[in-house]
Structures are given as C-alpha cells and as structure tokens.
Amino acid sequence: MNPKNFNIRYLYSLFMLILPWTSCDDKDKFDFNQHNKVAVTTLQMTGVTKNDAALNGRVNTNNGETLTQVGICYATHQKPTVNNEKVLKTGDLDTGAFTLYAQNLKPATTYYFRAFATNKNGTAYGDPLSFTTQSGYVAKLETQSASSITRITAELGGKISDDGGYPVISKGVCYSNISSFPTISNDKVSVDTQSTSFKVNLTKLKAGTIYYARAYATSSVGTGYGQVVSFTTLPPIVASGISTAAVSSVTYSSASVGGTVLDDNGSTVTARGICYSNSNTTPSVSSGTILNIGSGTGSFSGQLTGLVVNTSYYIRAFATNSAGTAYGPVVSFKTSMPDLPSSVSTTTPYNVTMTSAYTGGYIGSAGGGTISAKGVVYSSSNSLPSLTNGTRVSGGSGTGNFSLILSGLQYNTIYYVRSYATNEAGTTYGNVYTFKTLLPSLPSSLSTYGAVSITPGSAYVSGYIGSAGGGNISASGFVFSSSTSNPTIGNSTSVTLGSSIGSIATTLTGLSAGTSYYARVYATNEAGTTYGNLISFTTTRYTAPTGVTTYQVGNTGSTYVTFSGDIATDGGSTLTERGFVYSTSSNPTLSSGTKTTVSGSSVGYFSKSVTGFNKYTTYYVRAYATNAYGTTYGSSAAFYTY
C-alpha cells in the first residue's frame, strides 16, 4: 500500500470521528452533516392559558444513535436549555413531531421555549420561539352557610373554584357585626391547608348579634371574596364566673375591694364593680351603693371611701351585660375605729376688750380619722368648758392652726376657754386658758340744754350724749329735782328715754307751779352713770285764763246773732266756765250784762248763736273765760239788729 494514500485515509477517518464535536452550533452536535439535515425543529405552540401552554416540536434525526431524552425546555430568558424548566416526552423516544404541556406558568408572562433531543453524543436544540400567558385575576370562591351556631361561636367555610392563575397565599373567612360586606381588614380567621375547600371556627362572638361573613383567598394580585352570608348568634345570658375578692386594708372609713369576671358569655360586660350596704345583707345595684370599676372581663380592684366608722358592711362583685346583672358571693367586713385627735392646743387669748377676745388653737393629728369639727368652747361659769356645757365657736374642719374671735362677752368677767377637735372616735380638748374682759369708760360728752316752753306744771328739756365710753348705753334720759341742786338717779326724779347716744329731749310734767327746778342729762353704761351740765328753771304761777279774743259778730238778724271767740291758755288751771256777755253798754261784764255760756272747758275757738234781741238796737258783746283764779274778758265788739 502506498504510504501516502494510507495517511490520507487515516486522516480522513480521524476527521470524520472528530467532526461532530467541533460544530460551531449546539444544534449540530449530532453528526448529521453527512445527511445534510437539522436534528431538532421547534414548532409553534398550539394553545396557551394563564398557567398552561401546549408546546410542539419535532425530532428530525437521531443520527444513528438511541435517543435518551426528548422534550421542550422553557424559561423567561431568550435561550432556555435543559438546565431550565422542561417537559419530557415519555414512552417511545424516536423521531417525529410531538406535543408537550407546560404547567404552573405565571400569568401575563412571556416565555421562550425550544425543542431538544439527547443521545450519547449530546443534546441538539431547535430554534427558540416565544409565547405570553394570559392575564390572571383574583381567586373566585363560594362561601358556605354558617352552622353549629352558639352565643359566641359559629362554623363557616369556603371553596376556591378558581385561583385566578396565581398561587393562593392565604385563605379563610372574614366577618363583621358592623359592615355588611366584611373584608380582611375586619375580623378574620385564616386556615393553613392546601385544599381548595376549607372550614373555620369563629370564636369570641357577641351573643344575640347579626354577623356578616364571606370566604376569602389572597394571591399576589389581590384578594377574592365569596358571597356574603349572615347569621345571628344565640341570645345572650348574664356573665358567669364572678367572684368577690377578700376585703383588705380596712380603716375606719375605707377598704380595698375587688373581684373577677371570667366569662361575659358573648355579651360585653358594660359595667362591673362592687355593690355594698351596711343594712342590706345581699346588696345589689338597685338596693346598695355602687362602686363602678371599669368594664369587660378579668380581675378588677377599687377603694371604698366615706364609710361609717365601726360599722359592718356587706359587699359583692357584679357584672352587667345586655342580658342583665350577675353577682359574686357576699363578703362582709367591719370598719375600724380611729384614735382620738391628738396634739390639740389652745392659743393664749389676746386683744381682749370689754366684749370680745381673740383665741384659736392647733390640731396636730387626726388620730387616723377625719377631723369633722374643730374650734373653741368657753364659759364664764365652768372652769372646764366643753361642747355640752360651754359656748362653741367653730373653726371648720381638718388639722392645723386656726384663729377665732369670741364676741358678745360680758364686760369685767372672767372666762375659761379651750380648743377642741372631733373625729369619728370622739372629741379631744386642748389646755384651758382664763381671761377677764375689760371694764368700759363712763359715757362722755354729755350736754344739757336750757329748758323752754315752761308752764306752771311742765317744761321742755333737751340734751346730747356724745360717747358711750366704749361700752353700751343701757339707759339715758334726764334727772330733775326742786329740792336738791345736784339731782341724780338716786335722789331725784328720772325720766328714761332710750339706750343710744345722740340727741335726746322730753317734756317734764307734773311740776309744781311757781317752783324752781334743777335738771341735767344722764347716761348709763357698764361702767356706771355720767351726768351732763346742770340747768335750772322756774315754773310759772297759775293765773286767770289768758289770750281771750272776741271775734266780729256774724249772722246778724232782727232777733238773733252768732258770737265767736278764742281762749289762748287756761292760766294753768282748768276752765270752769266760758261764754259771752252782751249789753247795750260798751263794756259788758258778768255783773253788768247778759251772760250766755258755751259748754266745755277746753281752750281754743268756741261759738254760739243767740236770740231774743230788740230790733234796731246797738249791742256790745265780749268773750270771757273763768278758772279758779279769775275771769278774763276779750275786747268789746258792737253789732246792730234790724
């Protein structure tokens, strides 16, 4: 054999063996050049949904080797390989067309795919093609009706009929007693199951309440809901599991109390607390005093205050919901008695006057109770004054200092005073102080004015009292006498007019005519009596009547006339007669004329009609008045009859 030909044949054979592994494209890995045909062809897809696609391909040659894998690979990038997602042909692996189904695709997503075939020499690919899945949507569901309904629970369910092309992230039932279209922003119960059908239990519902519910399923594109169903929980009952806590920290006026409400039985506890009484052994919210302590279930505590000391109380916890009020067991306790107030002292009296004094006290401790009253008590007769035997002046309540004024006291009098403080246990007294009220000065600035309007039996006197001397004027007036030139209350006649300062005046009566009298103002206060300056006057003597006047004659006729006159005074003696005398002489008298009397004995104006005169005659008339001391005539008046 020609060595040159041998070498050529050898090199050709070697080249043919190496050629399949040196192709510049992965679709040429089969050694098919000798046949001049492509190994694998990618065909157009024949159907696509939001999650699935029917993908087609064809194996054109196996290049004389058994095929080990035939399928379609796909990815969201433009050159997928068998290392990406793929679907494989099963059964007879041979040449020819085939259809495979890609599942669990993402909606609204562009995918690239190509057919491939593998033998022992490698894998050949068809050209890449693409498709876009349909758009997805939120899941579609059905809501199952409620069942197993109690006061606080109900069972509901749902079924996902279509997941919308996206994996369901969460699912369950949402519900509300307010919104008739509940969403997952309301109350909800989720389930962790892969099944499309599910059930949930709603708990802690409100009794006797309408609820609205619907199934839901959430995916990456949102939440889908089933139809709304409604149901009503069973009617409420009162709360249960109510206990009354033991009473603690008991004082004379307070105690710590509490209780527990375990279950509201589906109806919210709107009020809870303690009802208590010191007379009713089974207190209630209608028959006792209420201490409200919040709402809802759980433990609670509070403080009773303002209790009566040393008193038995009955308490029990209560809880009220829409079904009514339930109670815990009754617990009793007794308030304690505080100590008496202590450190009670009396302030030394000061600024003492005739009728007043300042004092006060200090209350250091309430004895564990409450100071309901404090002040001072005083007495002028009891050296240990108390609330029962002395006069009380209140200083309010509470501890600490206080100041008071005692008023309306008697002058020049010894008083006993001490402070007091009262709490629930009783009264404590402070130390006793004594003091004596002052004696006032005598009244001063007294003036007696001169007497006027002096008659035989009377005189008008006046005066002035300028100062009560710091005390109280108990009596004031005038003293007068005809026998002593230094009249006093004890040696003369006194006239009391009042008990105040200022001007005073009176008419002294019962005096003797023609007599000299001495008079002066007086005023009496707590310190004694002061007199004003002395005045003297002499009463006039009694005389015949004075100031008798005859008026002009009136109503003159042929036989009658009317006389009138006036009497100024009776001369100090009662009139015994009055009237008129007339005559044809110019100055008639009782002895020389005709008299006509007028009844009465008073002074002043008087008149009388008289008849029996002669016609055509001139007469003269005079008024007259007579007392024990004589007769006085008025002037003569002439008149003429017709």
C-alpha positions in Angstrom: 0.0 0.0 0.0 1.1 3.4 -0.9 2.1 5.1 2.4 0.9 8.4 1.1 -2.6 7.0 0.4 -2.6 5.4 3.8 -2.0 8.6 5.6 -4.7 10.4 3.6 -7.3 7.7 4.5 -6.2 7.8 8.1 -6.6 11.5 8.4 -10.0 11.4 6.8 -11.3 8.8 9.2 -10.0 10.8 12.1 -11.6 13.9 10.8 -15.0 12.2 10.4 -14.8 11.0 14.0 -13.9 14.4 15.4 -16.3 16.5 13.3 -19.5 16.0 15.5 -17.6 17.5 18.5 -16.3 20.5 16.7 -19.6 22.0 15.4 -20.0 25.7 16.0 -23.7 25.5 17.0 -25.4 23.3 19.6 -28.0 22.1 17.1 -25.1 20.5 15.2 -23.9 18.2 17.9 -25.4 15.3 16.1 -23.2 14.2 13.3 -25.8 14.7 10.6 -23.8 16.8 8.1 -23.5 13.7 6.0 -27.2 13.7 5.8 -27.4 17.5 5.4 -30.4 17.9 7.7 -31.2 19.7 11.1 -31.6 17.3 14.1 -34.5 19.1 16.0 -37.1 21.7 15.0 -39.2 23.9 17.4 -42.8 24.2 16.2 -45.3 26.9 17.1 -47.4 26.4 20.3 -51.0 25.3 19.8 -52.7 26.6 22.9 -52.0 28.9 25.9 -53.9 29.8 29.1 -52.9 31.9 32.1 -51.0 28.9 33.6 -50.6 26.3 30.8 -49.3 26.1 27.3 -49.3 23.3 24.6 -45.8 23.3 23.1 -44.8 21.5 19.9 -41.5 20.2 18.5 -40.1 17.6 16.1 -37.0 15.3 16.1 -35.7 15.1 12.6 -32.9 12.5 13.1 -31.3 10.5 15.8 -28.0 10.3 13.8 -28.0 6.6 14.2 -27.9 6.7 18.0 -30.6 5.9 20.5 -32.3 8.9 21.9 -32.2 9.1 25.7 -34.3 12.3 26.2 -36.8 14.3 24.1 -38.7 17.3 25.3 -39.1 21.1 25.3 -37.3 23.4 27.7 -38.6 26.9 28.5 -37.6 30.0 30.5 -38.3 33.7 30.7 -34.9 34.4 29.0 -34.4 34.0 25.3 -32.2 30.9 25.2 -33.5 28.2 27.5 -31.6 24.9 28.0 -32.3 21.6 29.6 -31.0 23.2 32.8 -34.1 25.4 32.9 -37.7 24.3 33.2 -38.6 21.5 30.8 -41.2 18.9 29.9 -40.2 15.5 28.7 -41.7 13.1 26.2 -42.5 9.7 27.7 -42.8 6.3 26.1 -41.2 5.8 22.6 -38.4 8.2 22.1 -38.0 8.4 18.3 -38.0 10.9 15.5 -41.1 12.7 14.6 -43.4 15.5 15.9 -44.6 15.7 19.5 -46.7 17.9 21.8 -46.0 18.5 25.4 -47.8 20.7 28.1 -46.1 23.2 30.3 -48.0 23.8 33.5 -47.8 26.1 36.6 -46.8 29.0 34.4 -47.1 32.6 35.6 -50.0 34.6 34.1 -49.2 37.6 31.8 -45.6 36.4 31.4 -43.5 36.0 28.2 -41.8 32.6 28.0 -39.2 31.3 25.4 -39.1 27.6 24.5 -37.3 25.2 22.2 -37.5 21.5 21.4 -34.5 19.3 22.2 -33.2 15.8 21.8 -30.4 14.0 23.5 -28.3 10.9 22.6 -25.0 9.7 23.8 -23.2 12.3 21.7 -25.0 15.2 23.2 -28.1 17.4 23.0 -29.5 19.2 20.0 -31.9 22.2 20.2 -34.4 23.7 17.9 -34.7 27.4 17.3 -36.3 29.3 20.2 -39.9 30.6 20.0 -41.9 32.6 22.5 -45.5 32.9 23.9 -47.2 35.0 26.5 -49.6 33.5 29.1 -53.0 35.0 29.6 -53.6 37.6 32.3 -54.7 36.3 35.7 -57.1 37.6 38.3 -58.1 37.3 42.0 -59.4 34.0 43.2 -63.1 33.1 42.9 -64.7 31.4 45.8 -68.0 30.2 47.3 -69.0 30.9 50.9 -70.7 28.1 52.9 -73.5 28.9 55.2 -72.9 29.1 58.9 -73.5 26.1 61.1 -73.1 25.0 64.7 -74.1 28.5 65.9 -73.8 29.2 69.6 -73.8 32.5 71.6 -70.1 33.0 70.9 -69.1 30.6 68.1 -70.1 29.6 64.6 -68.6 27.3 61.9 -68.3 28.6 58.3 -66.3 27.5 55.3 -65.5 28.2 51.7 -64.4 26.7 48.4 -61.9 28.1 45.9 -63.4 27.5 42.5 -60.7 29.3 40.6 -57.4 30.6 41.9 -57.2 33.2 39.1 -53.8 31.9 37.9 -51.8 32.8 41.0 -50.8 30.7 44.0 -53.1 31.4 47.0 -51.0 32.9 49.8 -53.7 32.9 52.5 -57.4 32.0 52.7 -60.1 31.8 55.3 -63.3 33.7 56.4 -63.6 37.3 57.2 -66.6 38.6 59.3 -68.1 41.6 61.0 -71.2 42.6 63.0 -71.0 46.2 61.7 -70.1 46.0 58.0 -72.5 44.0 55.8 -69.5 43.5 53.3 -66.7 42.4 55.5 -63.1 42.3 54.2 -59.8 41.1 55.5 -59.4 44.4 57.3 -62.2 43.3 59.6 -62.0 40.2 61.8 -60.9 37.1 60.0 -59.9 33.5 60.6 -57.2 32.0 58.3 -56.6 28.4 57.5 -53.3 26.6 56.6 -54.3 23.9 54.2 -53.6 23.1 50.5 -57.1 22.0 49.9 -59.4 24.3 47.9 -62.2 23.5 50.4 -61.9 24.6 54.0 -63.8 25.3 57.2 -63.1 27.7 60.1 -64.5 28.2 63.6 -65.4 31.8 64.6 -65.0 32.4 68.3 -65.4 35.2 70.8 -68.6 36.4 69.0 -71.2 38.6 70.6 -74.3 36.9 71.7 -77.6 37.9 70.1 -75.8 39.7 67.3 -76.2 39.6 63.5 -72.9 38.8 61.7 -71.9 39.0 58.1 -69.2 36.7 56.7 -67.6 35.6 53.5 -64.8 33.3 52.4 -61.6 34.9 51.0 -58.4 33.9 49.2 -55.4 36.2 48.7 -52.8 35.9 46.0 -50.1 38.2 44.7 -52.7 40.2 42.7 -55.1 40.7 45.5 -57.9 39.2 47.5 -61.0 37.5 46.1 -64.2 37.0 48.1 -67.1 34.7 48.1 -70.7 35.7 48.5 -71.8 37.3 51.9 -73.8 35.1 54.3 -75.3 36.2 57.5 -76.2 34.5 60.8 -77.3 35.5 64.3 -75.7 34.2 67.4 -77.9 32.8 70.2 -79.4 35.3 72.7 -77.1 36.5 75.5 -77.0 35.3 79.1 -75.6 37.1 82.1 -71.9 36.9 82.7 -70.5 34.0 84.7 -67.5 33.1 86.8 -67.9 36.2 89.1 -66.0 36.1 92.3 -65.8 38.7 95.1 -62.2 39.3 96.4 -61.4 39.3 100.1 -61.6 42.8 101.6 -58.2 44.3 102.6 -56.7 47.5 104.0 -59.8 48.2 106.1 -59.7 51.5 108.0 -62.4 53.4 109.9 -63.7 54.9 106.6 -62.3 52.9 103.7 -61.5 49.4 102.4 -59.8 47.9 99.4 -62.2 45.6 97.4 -62.2 43.8 94.1 -63.4 40.9 92.1 -63.1 38.8 88.9 -65.4 38.3 85.8 -64.3 35.1 84.0 -66.8 35.0 81.1 -69.1 37.5 79.5 -70.9 34.7 77.7 -70.8 36.6 74.4 -72.3 39.8 75.6 -69.8 42.6 76.5 -69.7 43.5 80.2 -70.5 47.2 80.1 -70.3 47.7 83.8 -68.7 45.9 86.7 -67.6 46.7 90.2 -68.8 46.4 93.8 -72.2 47.0 95.4 -72.3 47.4 99.1 -74.5 48.3 102.0 -74.4 48.5 105.8 -78.0 47.4 106.2 -78.8 45.0 103.3 -77.0 41.6 103.6 -77.5 40.9 99.9 -76.7 44.3 98.3 -77.5 44.8 94.6 -77.1 47.5 92.0 -80.6 48.7 92.9 -80.5 48.3 96.7 -77.0 49.2 97.6 -74.3 51.7 96.9 -72.3 51.1 93.7 -68.6 51.4 93.1 -68.1 51.1 89.3 -64.7 49.7 88.3 -64.5 49.6 84.5 -65.9 47.1 82.1 -65.1 43.8 80.4 -63.8 40.6 81.9 -60.9 39.9 84.1 -59.8 41.0 87.6 -60.5 44.4 89.0 -60.0 46.3 92.2 -61.0 49.6 93.8 -61.3 51.6 97.0 -64.5 52.1 99.1 -64.3 55.5 100.8 -66.6 57.6 103.0 -67.6 54.6 105.1 -69.1 54.9 108.6 -66.7 54.0 111.4 -67.1 50.8 113.4 -69.8 49.5 111.1 -70.4 46.2 109.4 -70.7 46.2 105.6 -71.8 43.6 103.0 -70.3 43.7 99.6 -70.4 41.6 96.4 -68.9 41.9 92.9 -71.3 42.5 90.0 -71.1 42.4 86.2 -73.7 43.8 83.8 -74.1 42.8 80.1 -77.1 43.1 77.8 -78.7 40.1 79.4 -78.7 41.6 82.9 -76.5 41.7 86.0 -74.8 38.8 87.7 -73.3 38.8 91.2 -70.5 37.2 93.0 -70.8 35.8 96.6 -71.4 38.2 99.5 -68.3 39.2 101.6 -68.6 41.2 104.9 -66.2 43.3 106.8 -66.3 45.9 109.6 -64.7 49.3 109.6 -62.3 50.2 112.4 -62.5 53.0 115.0 -59.8 55.7 114.7 -57.9 57.1 117.6 -59.0 60.4 119.2 -57.4 63.5 117.8 -54.1 64.4 119.5 -51.7 67.3 119.9 -54.6 69.7 120.5 -53.5 73.0 122.0 -55.2 76.3 122.8 -53.9 79.8 121.7 -53.5 82.2 124.5 -56.3 84.8 124.4 -55.2 88.2 123.1 -56.7 91.6 122.1 -59.2 91.3 125.0 -61.8 94.0 125.1 -65.0 94.6 127.1 -67.0 92.3 124.9 -64.5 90.3 122.8 -61.3 88.4 122.7 -59.1 86.6 120.1 -58.0 83.0 120.5 -57.7 79.8 118.5 -55.7 76.6 118.5 -53.7 73.9 116.8 -54.7 70.3 115.8 -51.7 68.2 115.3 -53.1 64.8 114.5 -56.5 63.5 113.3 -55.8 60.2 115.1 -56.1 58.3 111.8 -59.6 59.6 111.2 -61.0 62.8 109.8 -61.4 66.0 111.8 -65.1 66.8 111.2 -65.2 69.8 113.6 -62.7 72.0 115.4 -62.9 75.3 117.3 -63.0 76.6 120.9 -65.5 76.3 123.7 -65.8 78.9 126.5 -67.7 79.6 129.7 -67.8 82.2 132.5 -69.2 79.7 135.0 -67.5 76.4 134.2 -63.7 76.1 134.5 -63.6 73.1 132.1 -65.9 74.2 129.3 -67.0 71.5 126.8 -69.3 71.1 123.9 -72.1 70.3 126.3 -71.6 73.0 129.0 -70.0 75.9 127.1 -70.4 78.1 124.2 -68.9 76.8 121.0 -67.2 78.8 118.2 -66.5 76.7 115.1 -63.1 76.8 113.4 -64.0 74.5 110.5 -62.5 71.0 110.0 -59.2 69.4 109.3 -55.9 69.6 111.2 -53.6 72.6 111.6 -53.8 76.1 113.0 -57.0 78.2 113.3 -57.9 81.6 114.8 -61.2 82.8 116.1 -62.8 85.8 117.7 -65.1 85.5 120.8 -67.8 88.2 120.7 -70.8 89.2 122.7 -68.9 88.7 126.0 -69.9 90.3 129.3 -67.6 93.2 130.5 -65.4 92.8 133.5 -66.0 89.0 133.5 -63.6 86.0 133.9 -63.9 83.4 131.1 -62.5 79.9 130.6 -61.6 78.8 127.1 -60.1 75.8 125.4 -59.8 74.3 121.9 -61.4 71.1 120.7 -61.2 68.7 117.8 -63.7 66.0 116.9 -63.3 62.9 114.7 -65.2 59.6 114.3 -63.9 58.4 117.7 -64.9 61.5 119.7 -63.7 64.8 120.9 -60.3 65.9 122.3 -59.8 69.2 124.2 -56.8 71.4 124.5 -55.4 73.2 127.5 -57.7 75.7 129.4 -56.9 79.4 129.4 -58.6 82.1 131.5 -59.0 85.8 130.7 -61.0 88.7 132.0 -62.9 91.2 129.8 -62.3 94.9 130.3 -64.5 97.5 132.1 -65.6 100.3 129.7 -65.1 104.0 130.4 -68.1 106.1 131.6 -70.2 107.8 128.9 -68.8 111.2 128.0 -69.6 114.5 126.2 -73.0 114.9 127.8 -74.7 118.3 127.4 -77.9 119.7 128.9 -79.6 122.4 127.0 -81.8 125.2 128.6 -85.5 124.5 129.4 -88.2 126.0 127.1 -92.0 126.0 126.9 -92.2 126.4 130.7 -95.7 126.3 132.2 -96.9 126.0 135.8 -96.8 122.2 135.5 -94.3 121.4 132.7 -91.1 122.3 130.9 -89.4 121.0 127.6 -85.8 120.0 128.1 -83.2 118.6 125.6 -79.6 117.4 125.6 -76.9 115.4 123.8 -74.9 112.2 124.6 -71.6 112.2 122.6 -69.9 108.9 123.6 -70.8 105.6 125.1 -67.3 105.3 126.6 -66.5 102.1 124.7 -69.4 100.3 126.3 -73.1 100.0 125.7 -75.6 102.7 126.8 -78.1 100.8 128.8 -80.2 103.8 129.8 -80.3 107.6 129.2 -82.6 110.5 130.0 -83.0 113.4 132.5 -83.0 113.7 136.2 -84.6 116.7 137.9 -85.5 118.0 141.4 -86.8 121.0 143.2 -85.2 120.1 146.5 -81.5 119.5 145.5 -79.3 121.4 143.2 -77.3 118.2 142.4 -80.0 115.8 141.1 -79.0 112.1 140.5 -80.9 108.9 139.7 -80.8 108.1 143.4 -82.0 111.4 144.9 -84.4 112.9 142.3 -86.9 112.1 139.6 -85.6 110.4 136.5 -87.0 110.1 133.0 -85.5 107.3 130.9 -85.7 107.9 127.2 -83.6 105.2 125.5 -80.3 103.4 125.2 -78.3 105.2 122.5 -76.1 108.1 122.0 -77.0 111.4 120.3 -79.7 114.0 120.9 -82.5 113.4 123.4 -85.4 115.6 124.5 -88.6 115.3 126.6 -91.3 117.4 128.4 -91.0 117.2 132.1 -94.5 117.1 133.6 -96.1 117.0 137.0 -94.2 120.1 138.1 -95.3 122.5 140.8 -96.3 126.0 139.7 -94.0 128.8 140.6 -91.2 126.4 141.7 -87.5 126.4 140.8 -86.1 123.1 139.4 -82.7 121.7 138.7 -82.2 119.2 135.8 -79.5 117.5 133.8 -78.9 114.7 131.2 -77.7 111.3 132.3 -76.3 108.2 130.5 -75.5 104.8 132.0 -73.2 102.0 130.6 -71.4 99.0 132.0 -69.1 101.3 134.0 -71.7 103.5 135.6 -73.6 106.7 135.1 -72.4 110.1 133.8 -74.3 113.4 134.1 -74.3 116.4 131.9 -74.2 120.1 133.0 -76.8 121.3 135.4 -79.6 123.7 134.3 -82.3 125.4 136.4 -85.7 126.9 135.6 -88.8 128.1 137.4 -92.3 127.1 136.5 -94.8 129.9 136.0 -97.6 130.5 138.5 -101.3 129.9 137.9 -103.4 132.9 136.6 -106.8 133.6 135.2 -107.2 132.5 131.6 -105.1 134.4 129.1 -105.5 135.5 125.4 -109.2 135.7 125.3 -110.4 137.1 122.0 -113.8 138.3 120.8 -114.4 137.9 117.1 -116.7 140.1 114.9 -120.4 139.2 115.3 -121.8 137.2 112.4 -125.2 136.2 111.1 -126.9 139.3 112.5 -130.7 139.3 112.0 -133.6 141.1 113.6 -133.6 139.0 116.7 -130.6 136.6 116.6 -126.8 136.8 116.1 -123.8 134.4 116.3 -121.0 135.0 118.8 -117.5 133.5 118.4 -114.2 133.8 120.4 -110.9 132.1 121.3 -109.0 131.3 124.5 -105.2 131.0 124.3 -104.5 129.4 127.7 -106.4 128.3 130.8 -103.8 130.1 133.0 -102.6 126.8 134.4 -106.0 125.9 135.9 -108.9 124.1 134.3 -111.6 126.4 132.9 -114.7 126.4 135.0 -116.8 128.4 132.5 -116.6 130.1 129.2 -119.0 132.1 127.0 -120.2 135.6 126.1 -121.7 138.7 127.9 -123.6 141.3 126.0 -125.3 144.6 126.7 -126.3 147.9 125.2 -123.4 149.3 127.3 -120.0 149.3 125.6 -118.1 147.1 128.1 -120.5 144.4 129.5 -119.3 142.2 132.3 -120.8 139.2 134.1 -122.3 141.5 136.6 -123.5 144.3 134.2 -124.5 142.3 131.1 -126.4 139.3 129.9 -124.4 136.1 130.0 -124.6 133.1 127.6 -122.3 130.2 128.3 -120.7 127.7 126.0 -120.4 124.1 127.3 -116.9 122.6 127.6 -113.7 123.5 129.4 -111.1 123.4 126.6 -109.2 126.4 125.3 -109.3 127.5 121.6 -112.1 128.6 119.4 -115.7 128.5 120.5 -119.0 130.0 119.3 -122.8 130.2 120.0 -126.0 131.5 118.3 -128.1 133.7 120.5 -131.7 135.1 120.1 -134.0 137.5 121.9 -132.6 140.8 120.8 -134.5 144.0 120.1 -134.8 145.3 116.6 -132.9 148.3 115.5 -130.7 148.3 118.6 -126.9 148.6 119.0 -125.4 145.9 121.3 -121.9 145.2 122.6 -120.5 141.7 123.3 -117.3 140.3 124.9 -116.0 136.7 125.1 -115.0 135.5 128.6 -113.2 132.6 130.3 -113.2 131.7 134.0 -110.9 129.4 136.1 -110.2 129.2 139.8 -108.0 132.2 139.6 -110.5 134.6 137.9 -112.2 135.7 134.8 -110.7 137.2 131.7 -112.7 139.2 129.1 -112.0 139.7 125.4 -112.3 143.1 123.7 -115.8 144.5 123.1 -117.4 144.1 119.7 -120.5 146.1 118.6 -123.4 144.9 116.4 -126.8 146.3 115.3 -130.0 144.4 114.9 -132.5 145.0 112.2 
